[in-house]
Amino acid sequence: MTLLEKSVRNLADALEALETKLDARLGDLDASSDSIASAKRQAQTARKATDHASQGVAAAITDIKSILAEDDGANRGADE
C-alpha cells in the first residue's frame, strides 16, 4: 500500500469515527431536547396551578375580611 493509499484509508477511518461520535452526540441532544421540552411543560403547568391557587387564597382573604368586618360591626352594635 502506498503512502497516499494509507493516508486515504486513515482519513476514511477518521471520518467514520467522527460520524459515529456525531450520531451519538445528536442522540444525546435529542434526549436533552426532550427533557427541556418536558421541563417547560411542567413549569407551565405549575404556573397555572400557582395562579389558580393564588386566586383561591385571594378569595379566601376577601371572605375572611368580610366576616371580620361583619363580626366587628356586630360587636360594636352590641356595645352601644
N, C-alpha and C positions, 0 to 999 in steps of 0.2 A: 504494500500500500504506500502510495507516495505521501509526502508531507501535506500536499493540498487535499488529498482524499481523507487523511486523518483529521485535518482541520475542519473539513466539511462534516465529517462524522461527529466530531466533538461539538460542533455548532448545532447539529441536529439533536444530539443528546441534551445539550443545554436548553434548547428551545422546548424540547419535550418536558424536561424537568420544570421549566418555567411555566408551561401550560398547566401542568399538574398542580403546582403551587397556586397559580391563579384561580383554577377551578375550586380548590379548597378554600381560598380566601373569599371568593364570591359566594360560596356556600355559607361561610361564616357571616358575611354581610347580610345575606338574605335572612338568616336566623336572627341577626341583630335587628334588622328592619322590622321583622315580625314582632320582636319584643318591644320595640319602640312604639309600634302601632298599638299593641295591646296596652302598654302603659298609658298612652294618650287616651284610649277609650276608657280605661279605669279612672283616670284623672277627671275626665268629662263627667262620668257617672257620679264620682264623688262630689264634684262641684254642684251638680244638680241636686244631690241629696242634701248637701250643706245649705243650698239656697232654700230648699223646701223646709228643712229643719229650722232655719233662721226665721222664716215666715211664721212657723208654728210657735216659736219662742216669743216672737214679737206679739202675736195674737194673745198668747197666754199672759204676757206682761200687761197688755192693754186690759184684759179681763180682770186681772188682779188689781190694777189701779182703779178700775170701775167699782169693784167690790169694796176696796178700802175706802173709796170716796163715799159710797153709799153707807158703809158702816160708820164712817166718821160723821156723816150728816145725821144719821140716826142717833148716834151718841150725843151729838150737840143738841138735837131736839129733845132728848130725854133729860139733858142737864138743865134746860131752860124752863 
